[in-house]
Amino acid sequence: MDYLIHILILISIYGILGLSLNLIVGYAGLLSITQAAFYGIGAYVTAILLTTTGINFFFSILIGMIITGVCSLLIGYVLSKFKDDYYALGSFGFNVIIYSIFLNWQDLTRGPLGIPGIGRPSLFGFSFSDNLSFLVLAIVLGLIIYGVCVYVTNSSFGRVLKAIREDEQAIKVFGYNTLWYKLAIFVIGAMMASVAGALFASYITFIDPSTFTLNESIFLLAIIILGGLANNRGAVLGAVILILLPEVLRFVGFPSDIAAQMRQVVYGLILIFLMLYRPQGMVGEYKL
């Protein structure tokens, strides 16, 4: 039972990450490889606040969202100067920079030693100390994020984003400030990722920089490509499949160390197959 709860918590966290990145890549057409950095900022802010100040977990989420929002606004503005492949390369660079900060600012982040002893959330005297109650919390936050994503993508704001994705120059003719729209969705997606980071830090009770590498950003990109771009259900579906995949490999008899290597091979094969035969993903509406 604990094993199943653990898997469902991870699906909830990565579902939030998939939804957040899908807003940026799927709906706005911005190929960002920076999402793991924003995920990490949320995790580190929560970890530092909970271990040094004893602040309530939910306040730490809000503070993490604000700090992530400011960072993403600055990063998004710089990236707005680039187009297409150069945008992706620029976002790659920022992911490396933020990872390097996590690794080397040891007075704040403890560097490769990581931050242990992160507390579990509590609300009005109730502690989410057991995994079942934490799962309920993760699902509730995931549903809130999902609801926000559905609202955003079905609103006039979301329709403008799709128009920018299809033909930015044409939408500029009608007087829309496309820079504002792209910055806004970039910041919204980053702040959502910080919520997932806070959940991850509190659930694992330990974080270190190795969780927030470029590989993690590529994994998140694989989630939305597999599930389907520009489809909120697709982002969740991709998270379910890619979280369950290594567990399936273990059950079919692969040792844990081999299963971990096979997972990377299977990810690559899945992405190659999708790019060849279904580039919009399983239930997607947009092709990269």
N, C-alpha and C positions, 0 to 999 in steps of 0.2 A: 504493500500500500504506500509506504514512504517513497519507494522508487517511482511509482506512478505520479504521486504528488510532485516530486522533484521535476519530472519531465513536464508536467502541466505548468509548473511555475516558469520553467525555461521557455516554454512555448508562449506564455503570456508576455514575458519580457521581450522575446525576439519578435513577437507579433507587434508590439508597440514600436520596436525599432523598424520593422518592415513598413508599417503604416507611415511612420515619420519620413522615411527615405522615399517612399512612393509618392508623397506629396511633391517632393523636390524633383525627382527624376521622372516619374510617370506623368504627373499632371503639368509640371512646369517645363519639362524637357531639359533640365539642368543636370548634366552628368557629374554628380558630386561623389567624390571618394573621401569625404571628410567626416562621415557620420560617426565613425568609431571615436573620433576625437571629441565630439559633442557628448556622446555616450560616456566617455571617460571623464569629461568635466563634471557632468552630473554626479557620477559615482564618487569622484574625489571630493567635491564640495560636501556631499552628504557624509562621507567617511571622516573628513577633517572636522566638520562641525559636531558630529555625534561623539567623536572620541576626545575632543578638546573642550567643547563648551557644554555638552549635554543638552543642546537644543532639541526640541521636538522634531521627530522625523519629518512631519508634514511641513513644518516651517523650513526645514533644510531643503525640501523639494522646491519650494517657492524661491528660496535664495539661489539654488542651483539653476533654476529656470532663468532667473534674472541675469546671473553671471554668464550663462551659456548664450542667452539672447544678445547680450552686449558683444560678446566675442564673435558670435555668428554674424552680427550686423557688420562688424568691421571686416571680417573675412569675406562675407558676401559682397561687400562694396568693392573690395580689391578684385575678387573673382569676376565681378560684372564687367571689368575691363577686357576680359578674355571671351573667346567664342569657341564652341565645339570642343575639339580635342585639347586645345590650350586651356580651356576651362577645367577639364578633367585633370590635366597635368598640374595646374595651379592648386586644385583641391587636394591632390596627392601630396604636394609640397606642404600644405598647411597641416595635413594629417601627420606628416613626419615631424614638423616643428612642435606640435602639441605633444606628440609622443615623447619627443626629446625633453620637453619641459617636465613631463611626468617622471622621466627617468633620471634627470640630472638636478632638479631643484629639491635636493634631499632634505633641506631644512623644513620644507613644507610637505612633501609627498613621501619622504623616506626612501625615495629612489627605488632600486630593485628589491629592497627589503619589504616594500609594501606597507600597508596600514592594517594591522590586525585589530581584533576586539571591537568591531563595529556593531553597535547595538541594533536590536530589532525594533520595529515601530511600536508605538503605543498611542492610544486615543481614549481620552476620558477615563483613564485608569485601566483600560483593557489592553493587554499586551498581545501582540501578534508573534509570540515567541515560538509557537509550534508551527510546523510546516503547513498544516491544513488551514489554519486561520490566515497564514501569510498567502496561501493560494487564493483565498477569497479576496484578500486585499489586492493582489496582483490582477485578478480577473476584473474586479470593480474598476481599477484604474485603466485596465485595458479597454473595457467597454466605454469608459468616458472618452478615452483617446479615439476610439473607433467612431463614437458619435460625433466628436468634433470634426474628424476627417470627413465623414459623410456630409455634415453640414457645410463645411468649407467647399468641398468639391461640387456640391449641388447648388451652391449659391451663385450669384452673379460674379463674385470674385473668382470662383472656380472656373466659370465659363470663360472669363477673360484669360485666366492662366492657360487654358487649353488653346485659346486662340493665339496666344503668344507662342506657345509650343509649336503650333502649326505654321504660323507666318508672322513673325514679330514686326516686320516692316509694315505689313498691311494693317495691323492693329494700331500702330503708331499714327497712321493717317487719320484715324478717328479720334485722335487727341488723348489716347491713354498713355500714362507715364509707365512704360513697361519696366523701367528700373525699379520703381517703387513696388510693383507687384512681385517681381522676382526676389527682391530683398525681403519682402514681407513673408513669402512662403518659405524662403530659406531659413529665416529666423523661427518661424512657427515649427518647421520640421526639426530644427536643432533643439528647441525647447522641449519638444516631445521626446526626443532621444535622451535628454537629460533626466527625464522622469524614469525611463527604463534604467539608466545608470544608477539612480538613487535606489531603485528596487533591487538591482543586482548587488550593489554594495551591502545593503542591509540583509539581503538573503544569504549571501555567501559569508558575510561578516569579515571578509578579508579581500583587499584588492591590491594589485600591483600593475605596473605598466604593461606587462605581457598580454593582458586582456584587450588592450586598446590599440593594437598594431594595425598596420595597413591590411594584413590578412583579415582582420575582423571587418573592416570596411568592404573588402571584396566579398566576404561571406554575406554581408547584408545586401550587397548588390545582387548576389546570386539568389537570395530569397525573393526579391521583387521581380527579377527576370523570370525565375521559375514559376512563381505564382501568377504573374501577369501584371504588366505595367498599366497604370491609370485605372486600377480596379482595387478597391479597398479589401474586398474579400480575397482577392488574389494575393495580397501582401500577407494576410493571415495564413492562407493556404500554403504559401511558400515556406513560412516559418514552421508550420506543422510538419511538412515533409522533410525539411532539412534538419530539424531537431530530432525527428524519429529515425532518420536514415542510419546514423552510427549505431543506434540501439538495435536496429534490425540486423546490421552486420554482425553485431556481437551475438545475437540470438541464432544466427545461421552457422555459428561455430568459429568465427574469426577471433583470435586472441585480441585483447584490448589494444595492444601496441600496433598490431597489424591492421585492426579495424580503423584506427586513427589515420593510418596512411592510406588505406583503401578509400576512406571518406573523401580525401582530396581528389583521388583518381575519379571517383564516381561523380563528384561535383563537376569536375572538368568535362567528363563525358556527357553529363546532363546538359550543361551549358552549350557545348558544341552541337548536340542534337537539336536543342531548341533554336539556336541561331540559324541552323540549316532548314528546319522544317516548321518551326512555329516561333518566329522571333518575338511575337507579342506575349509569349508565355502561355500558361494553361488557360487562364480566363481573362487575359489582358485585352486592352483596347488600343494599345499604342506600341509601335515598333521603334526600338532604338536606331 
